[in-house]
Amino acid sequence: MQHEYEDIITEARNQFEEILRESKQAICLYLDDTHKVCDRKFASMLGNESADEWAHVEEPFTDALVKEQSQHALVSAYQETMESKTGSSIDITWKTKTGGNINTDFILVPVSAKEEPLALHVITKV
């Protein structure tokens, strides 16, 4: 399954390459805690040197990146988006590498790569 998921996230990265490169908003594609990709805007927003550095964070996504008071809202929105195949918009506070906080408008959109569902995250700093 690990190899299959690597193929899926690689396909998603290729499929959304132009959006990841050119969007004026921060972008993330999330399959699971290990298989995720973001643009340089999102990585930089959270204090990472590169999108690759961000992608190699090994802690669970919500624990490592999301302030505790926003974790439940994010997980609930993600589950609803993936189950109902409908987008959602919520406010999320992120944790930076240096211990700071970033408040954002966060949009979740269900997408797929290789027929596997994953979430496209569109993040705007407020």
Buried (B, 14 or more C-beta within 10 A) or exposed (E): EEEEBEBBBBBBBEBBEEBBEEBEBBBBBBBEBBBBBBBBBBBBBBBBEEBEEBBEBEEEBBEBBBBEEBBEBBEEBBEBBBEEEEBBEBEBBBBEBEEEEBEBBBBBBBBBBBEBBBBBBBBEEE
